[in-house]
Amino acid sequence: MSTTAKGTKDRLIIFDTTMRDGEQSPGASMTKDEKLRIARALERMRVDVIEAGFPASSNGDFEAVQAIAGVIRESTIAGLCRANDRDIQRGIDALKAAKGPWRIHTFIATSALHMEKKLRMSPEQVLEQAKLSVRFAKKHCPDVEFSPEDGSRSDVDFLCRVLEAVIAEGATTINVPDTVGYAVPEQFGLFLKTLKTKIPNSDKAVWSVHCHNDLGMAVANSLAAVKIGGARQIECTINGLGERAGNTSLEEVVMAVRTRRDFFGLETGIDTRHIVPTSRLVSQITGFVVQPNKAVVGANAFAHASGIHQDGVLKARETYEIMTAEDVGWSANKIVLGKLSGRSAFKQRLKELGIELDSEDGYNKAFQRFKDLADKKAEIFDEDLQALVAQEAGISEEEHWRLVTLHQESGTGEKPKAVLVLKENQTERKTEANGDGPVDATFKAIESVAKSGAELLLFSVNAVTTGTESQGEVTVRLSKGGRIVNGVGADTDIIVASAKAYLSALNKLASKMERVNPQYGKA
């Protein structure tokens, strides 16, 4: 893969920032264990650089970055740091014991608007701070990336001065962000080309872009920067996850470069067969459902409703498909498992779906959940397995609340009642409540003992497969004290799934990952 993720003339580096910039999407906060699962999935996909977090922002982020660096061996692990010694030292402390290559990614804003209104610094002060930060980082780490925040709206001449200076100080990657999604493709590509042309030492660094999707052009801008501007690294997220309208979608840029190799003349090191399983994992962890018509990973991405299209695909796939579903991890072999299926068949199917668990004990627990599910529904589809394994992997010893049993009483003309037994740490607690519906009664019963005081922002249900016995996947979004979290639960009983989702959200609220000054991590 990479020792320091070097870009070449015909090699494009993929830099994933799902766990840093993607996490800034309201409700997408992740626990340390969840970040570890995503990091392992990204390593299996052969992502070049994984930005694991912002170590100085909180103790929780520091611990997550440290844990990821301690287990990932192939991908380069990066930590984001503001351009000051304290942040950079915190990043070094989190990464210095890494099992594999690591990178310090430091940034400071360079647009006139940001320098005046946010930083309250003069251009000369910003220039000096950028130089000092890269110099300090370089003393401790050979792989240093520098980003001029709001680069696409910065004065070209000043930006050239800053970037020339940080390259001279040892920056190995120069990342130009379109922080607010303001750029358009041709203009952005030419902007990058201009920078590289005007900066005498531009050939000493790999050039990168980080585009936001506010105008729906993040992928187009990134690809234009590659084709026109000569960028050899793209910063992106799984499913385009990110604040506001999101970031550049990893799956879209990777498949665009692969499918149009004739145009771009580039390759990535990505094992594309892991794209869909990783997309599904991120969706289940964050609670952000992938829209059906999402390119590459949406449920309808390879569906054909038109009779003419269906006829063409049946005769020759390439008539209406520019890539195959199997290329990105959709399974062509739709095996249906049931209660008579054995452990070996279960494990083999997980392997075919690109799902790997951390231990044999993890497989044993997942298989038991599979057998329990098979007692409830006759046919277990791939989507059921993905939801089931995600639920099992999401259960950690750090859970504060867990559902033990749930009983519902309701009928026409009767006010629904929910009776639950919950486990708070190691203590079982019984609770009950009436509500305007079975879900309302369940949530009120939970709150009567949890007393979280959280506000319910979202409740949504998504069928995992088709049919009345399908598992329902419920997403609950809670808000408290300015922090927004998502919880996800799946079960053939929608009320049980709802309780699991609510408890999952409560557990995230109770976690130790409170963010500190998250607004600074927006390069």
Beta strands, then each sheet from edge to edge (+ up, - down):
strand 1: 13-16
strand 2: 49-53
strand 3: 76-82
strand 4: 102-109
strand 5: 144-149
strand 6: 173-178
strand 7: 206-211
strand 8: 233-236
strand 9: 401-411
strand 10: 414-424
strand 11: 427-434
strand 12: 455-463
strand 13: 472-480
strand 14: 483-491
sheet 1: 1+ 2+ 3+ 4+ 5+ 6+ 7+ 8+ 1+
sheet 2: 9+ 10- 11+
sheet 3: 12+ 13- 14+
end
